[in-house]
C-alpha cells in the first residue's frame, strides 16, 4: 500500500511519514538527554537555572495561548510542578553525577510508577500481564543498579528515579484534566515552572549568570534548542500523532528514545555500557513494552507519556 508502512497493531497502520516523524521526535528527545548532560556537567551550568531558562523561553513563546487558565487551577499548578519543571529539574540534577545511558534505563521506572499510581488514585485494576511488565522493569533497574557490594543506586540515579516518579504523578493528574489544548497547557507549564524554579535557583544556586556567560552563545543555542525544538516542536508533533493513532500503537515505538539515548551517550559522552547494563536495559524495556501493549483506557496514554 503506497505511503504506508507495515507496522501494525490492533488493526492500525502507521503511515511512513508519521513513523519518520515519530522517529525524529524520539531522536530529538534522546539527543536532548545527552545535551543536558553536557550542559550541567561539562559546562557546569546550575541545573535549576538551566531548567528555568528553558521554561522561560517556552512561556514567552506560548504567551498568546495563555488565557483563559485551565480549571481547576490547582491541578494545572500541580501538573506543572511534577510533570513539568519538577521532573526535569530532578533529572538534570541527577545527570550531574550519572550517565545519560544509565539515566535512560532508570527513567523507565516511570511506567510502573504510572500504573501503580493509577491503581491507587484512579481505582484501576492490574492484570497479571501488566504485573509481569512491572516486575521485568524493576528487575532491569535492579540489574543496572547491581555492583559487587550489592544493589545500590548512586545519588544521581536516586534523583533520576525521583524524576520518573514526579513525571508519573503529573501524568496521572493530567488524566483528570479535560479539554486543555496542548499550547495552552505548555504555556501554563512554562510559566509556573519558570517561576517556581527561578525562585529555587536564586535561593540554592550561585554564579548562574557567570557560568552561562563563560560558555556564551553555545549555551544560548542549547537553551533555544531545548525550548523551541524539544519542548514546543517535538511535543507538538507527538500530540499530533497521539491524535491520529491509538496510544498503544505509538507507545512501543517511543522506546526508540531510551535506545537512542544509550547509543548517543556511548558515542558523544563516552558512557560506560557493558553486558550488565545491556541486560538491564533489555529487561526494563521489555517490561515497558508489555505494559504499553496492554489496553487500558484510563492509563494507555499516561503510560506512553512515561516511556520517553
LINFENHU-V939814 format. One record per residue. N is the residue number from 1. RES is the residue in one letter. SS is DSSP state (H for helix, E for strand, - for the rest). PHI is phi in whole degrees, -180 to 180 (NA if undefined). OMEGA is omega in whole degrees, -180 to 180 (999 if undefined). Layout:
# LINFENHU-V939814
n;res;ss;phi;omega
N;RES;SS;PHI;OMEGA
N;RES;SS;PHI;OMEGA
This chain:
# LINFENHU-V939814
n;res;ss;phi;omega
1;X;-;NA;-174
2;X;-;-66;174
3;X;-;76;-179
4;X;E;-129;-180
5;X;E;-97;179
6;X;E;-98;179
7;X;E;-85;-177
8;X;E;-117;171
9;X;E;-162;179
10;X;-;54;176
11;X;-;83;-179
12;X;E;-99;178
13;X;E;-131;174
14;X;E;-93;177
15;X;E;-63;-179
16;X;H;-56;-180
17;X;H;-59;-178
18;X;H;-70;176
19;X;H;-64;179
20;X;H;-66;175
21;X;H;-61;-180
22;X;H;-65;178
23;X;H;-61;178
24;X;H;-65;178
25;X;H;-61;-180
26;X;H;-63;178
27;X;H;-66;177
28;X;H;-63;179
29;X;H;-61;-180
30;X;H;-64;179
31;X;H;-63;179
32;X;H;-63;177
33;X;H;-62;-180
34;X;H;-71;178
35;X;H;-60;180
36;X;H;-64;175
37;X;H;-62;179
38;X;H;-63;-177
39;X;H;-64;-173
40;X;H;-85;-179
41;X;H;-108;-177
42;X;H;-65;-179
43;X;-;-90;178
44;X;-;57;175
45;X;-;-82;178
46;X;-;-56;-172
47;X;H;-63;180
48;X;H;-66;178
49;X;H;-64;179
50;X;H;-61;180
51;X;H;-65;178
52;X;H;-60;180
53;X;H;-64;180
54;X;H;-59;-177
55;X;H;-75;175
56;X;H;-66;178
57;X;H;-63;178
58;X;H;-60;-178
59;X;H;-61;-179
60;X;H;-65;-178
61;X;H;-69;-179
62;X;-;-93;-176
63;X;H;-54;180
64;X;H;-61;-178
65;X;H;-102;-172
66;X;-;-68;-173
67;X;-;-99;-2
68;X;-;-81;180
69;X;-;-70;177
70;X;-;-62;179
71;X;-;-111;-5
72;X;-;-75;-174
73;X;H;-63;-176
74;X;H;-62;-178
75;X;H;-71;177
76;X;H;-64;177
77;X;H;-62;-179
78;X;H;-63;179
79;X;H;-64;-180
80;X;H;-62;-177
81;X;H;-83;179
82;X;H;-112;-179
83;X;H;-66;-178
84;X;H;-93;-172
85;X;H;-60;-177
86;X;H;-62;-178
87;X;H;-66;179
88;X;H;-69;180
89;X;H;-62;179
90;X;H;-64;179
91;X;H;-62;-176
92;X;H;-71;173
93;X;H;-64;179
94;X;H;-64;-178
95;X;H;-67;177
96;X;-;-64;-174
97;X;-;-125;176
98;X;-;-140;-177
99;X;-;-87;175
100;X;H;-58;-179
101;X;H;-64;178
102;X;H;-65;179
103;X;H;-62;-180
104;X;H;-61;179
105;X;H;-74;-179
106;X;H;-63;180
107;X;-;-63;178
108;X;-;-66;173
109;X;H;-61;179
110;X;H;-59;-179
111;X;H;-69;176
112;X;H;-63;176
113;X;H;-58;-179
114;X;H;-63;-180
115;X;H;-64;-179
116;X;H;-65;177
117;X;H;-66;177
118;X;H;-66;176
119;X;H;-66;-177
120;X;H;-72;-172
121;X;H;-97;-177
122;X;H;-108;176
123;X;-;72;-180
124;X;-;-78;176
125;X;-;-104;-177
126;X;-;-103;176
127;X;-;-87;-176
128;X;H;-62;179
129;X;H;-65;177
130;X;H;-66;175
131;X;H;-62;176
132;X;H;-62;178
133;X;H;-61;178
134;X;H;-63;-179
135;X;H;-63;179
136;X;H;-66;178
137;X;H;-62;179
138;X;H;-64;178
139;X;H;-63;178
140;X;H;-61;178
141;X;H;-65;179
142;X;H;-64;178
143;X;H;-64;179
144;X;H;-63;-176
145;X;H;-84;-175
146;X;E;-73;173
147;X;E;-142;180
148;X;-;-57;180
149;X;-;-90;-180
150;X;E;126;-180
151;X;E;-88;179
152;X;-;-157;175
153;X;-;-106;174
154;X;-;-67;180
155;X;H;-59;179
156;X;H;-63;-179
157;X;H;-71;174
158;X;H;-64;177
159;X;H;-65;179
160;X;H;-65;177
161;X;H;-62;176
162;X;H;-64;176
163;X;H;-62;178
164;X;H;-62;180
165;X;H;-67;179
166;X;H;-61;178
167;X;H;-63;179
168;X;H;-65;179
169;X;H;-62;178
170;X;H;-65;179
171;X;H;-65;178
172;X;H;-66;177
173;X;H;-63;-178
174;X;H;-67;178
175;X;H;-61;-177
176;X;-;-90;177
177;X;-;-103;-177
178;X;-;-116;170
179;X;-;74;179
180;X;-;-98;179
181;X;-;-68;-177
182;X;H;-55;-178
183;X;H;-67;178
184;X;H;-67;178
185;X;H;-61;180
186;X;H;-64;179
187;X;H;-61;-178
188;X;H;-74;176
189;X;H;-62;179
190;X;H;-63;-178
191;X;H;-64;-177
192;X;H;-67;-179
193;X;H;-64;-180
194;X;H;-63;-180
195;X;H;-66;-177
196;X;H;-65;-177
197;X;H;-73;175
198;X;H;-62;178
199;X;H;-66;179
200;X;H;-67;178
201;X;H;-64;179
202;X;H;-63;-176
203;X;H;-83;-170
204;X;H;-115;-179
205;X;-;-116;-179
206;X;-;-141;177
207;X;-;57;-178
208;X;H;-63;-176
209;X;H;-69;177
210;X;H;-65;178
211;X;H;-65;180
212;X;H;-66;-179
213;X;H;-65;-180
214;X;H;-63;178
215;X;H;-82;175
216;X;-;79;-172
217;X;H;-63;176
218;X;H;-60;178
219;X;H;-69;177
220;X;H;-60;178
221;X;H;-65;179
222;X;H;-65;178
223;X;H;-63;178
224;X;H;-63;178
225;X;H;-62;-177
226;X;H;-66;-179
227;X;H;-80;-173
228;X;H;-82;-175
229;X;H;-75;-175
230;X;H;-82;-173
231;X;H;-67;-175
232;X;H;-91;-175
233;X;H;-67;-175
234;X;H;-64;-179
235;X;H;-68;177
236;X;H;-65;177
237;X;H;-63;179
238;X;H;-60;179
239;X;H;-65;177
240;X;H;-62;-180
241;X;H;-68;177
242;X;H;-61;178
243;X;H;-70;-177
244;X;H;-92;-174
245;X;-;-130;175
246;X;-;-66;-177
247;X;H;-62;-178
248;X;H;-75;171
249;X;H;-87;-179
250;X;H;-74;-173
251;X;H;-54;-179
252;X;H;-61;-178
253;X;H;-70;-179
254;X;-;-75;171
255;X;-;-65;173
256;X;H;-62;-178
257;X;H;-67;178
258;X;H;-64;177
259;X;H;-63;178
260;X;H;-66;178
261;X;H;-62;179
262;X;H;-62;-179
263;X;H;-63;-179
264;X;H;-68;177
265;X;H;-63;178
266;X;H;-66;-176
267;X;H;-76;-170
268;X;H;-95;-177
269;X;-;-104;177
270;X;-;53;178
271;X;-;-61;172
272;X;-;-77;180
273;X;-;-142;-177
274;X;-;-116;-178
275;X;H;-60;-180
276;X;H;-61;179
277;X;H;-67;178
278;X;H;-63;178
279;X;H;-66;179
280;X;H;-62;179
281;X;H;-64;-180
282;X;H;-63;179
283;X;H;-63;-177
284;X;H;-63;-177
285;X;H;-75;172
286;X;H;-65;177
287;X;H;-62;178
288;X;H;-61;-179
289;X;H;-62;179
290;X;H;-63;179
291;X;H;-65;-176
292;X;H;-67;-177
293;X;H;-81;177
294;X;-;-82;179
295;X;-;-71;175
296;X;-;-155;-169
297;X;-;-51;-174
298;X;-;-76;-175
299;X;-;-124;-174
300;X;H;-61;178
301;X;H;-74;179
302;X;H;-64;179
303;X;H;-62;-180
304;X;H;-62;179
305;X;H;-61;-174
306;X;H;-78;-177
307;X;H;-62;-176
308;X;-;-77;999
